[in-house]
């Protein structure tokens, strides 16, 4: 299970169990989310191997395997000790990197039959990356060494924001170009989109400082991951291919002809509108 | 790090866009199962016109309104305004649908194109969005003021479209000359 807080703050939940009135319930809920998540991850991996989905969506299953393995490994660390903190944030950032690769897999598989839309997606993501780089340069110029003072939650939050923006850009392109997705890919997008979106909100609250990091956000962050896992389990139960396009564009330079025709038609519509209203 | 309202905004936009994508999947599949035929793209813009321009001009003209007002019948005046508003709104909706159809056909074909140009495509998308915005503004203006009082908006739309037409004309010339030579004008 992906946790939002390092041990020092995550222990708030356990302390609540010792001293708070509803502590036992909170501990039970924490264990339920944690073990429930592990069970669904295992189920996903088993079904992925059985249905040979692992070879079709290798990055996605690597991500699930990584999260599963890191969660098992985290049981060997004492949450109150310092090494756990290093382990937690290292696995968190590796998970974040693999998560970004899931977005890349969505782009790679979803647009493999649509080179035109893929080109648009590359350009849009390139622009987004440029904006992110510029923002980082400006932030560094304003506050030198901000990245040393920033907490891991702040850094992860910023990266999650750009991941969310990349997902939004891709989805808008998929919508605009009416790209059909198979059930599997749709499930990956839906589950991962929900998880990343909610993590943006949770990390924004968490990076506000320990006072603001209410345990509610920790629960909802973990719960959103379980929701994503359930969505994935439902959509990746068996293999369903992406719909294949009927025909390909064989001719070179055909795009210019089509763009010119569309331009003419839109121009006609514009003239028609203007003429009618001006009269 | 971003502010909390911005985080909620990003979260909402992401969830909504993904939700719309999943919800629209059925209609996309239906559309997708139809054989693609882009011959329609070569047709003239005249196919967009559902009714003759003279008729549309009449709908937006204040002449009829003045004529009905001269009868000095309040009831007749109200009936005329209501009916005229409905006719004008139907026309704008039809035009909007036609513009959407043009763009849908375009994206259906170009999504598979190997040599798509980002700049050209971005300009088309901007143009499309602008036209849809003008249609939506027209709808609002018709609903609030009636079709006969659109002079101000029309003048603004006209000047805007003329400026854009000038910019686009340059692109069209470059595109057609490159087509003849078989080279990419934007590379």
Interface residues (C-beta under 8 A of the other chain):
Chain A: X113 X114 X115 X116 X117 X119 X120 X123 X154 X157 X158 X161 X164 X165 X167 X168 X171 X172 X174 X175 X176 X177 X178 X179 X180 X181 X186 X189 X190 X193 X194 X196 X197 X198 X200 X201 X203 X204 X205 X207 X208 X243 X245 X246 X247 X248 X249 X252 X253 X254 X255 X256 X257 X258 X259 X260 X261 X262 X263 X264 X265 X266 X267 X268 X269 X270 X271 X272 X273 X274 X275 X276 X277 X278 X279
Chain B: X1 X2 X3 X4 X6 X7 X8 X10 X11 X13 X14 X15 X17 X18 X20 X21 X22 X24 X25 X28 X29 X31 X32 X33 X35 X36 X38 X41 X42 X43 X44 X45 X46 X48 X49 X53 X56 X57 X58 X59 X60 X61 X91 X95 X98 X99 X102 X103 X104 X105 X106 X107 X108 X109 X110 X111 X112 X113 X114 X115 X116 X117 X118 X120 X121 X124 X125 X127 X128 X131 X134 X135 X138 X150 X153 X154 X155 X157 X158 X161 X165 X168 X171 X172 X175 X176 X178 X179 X182
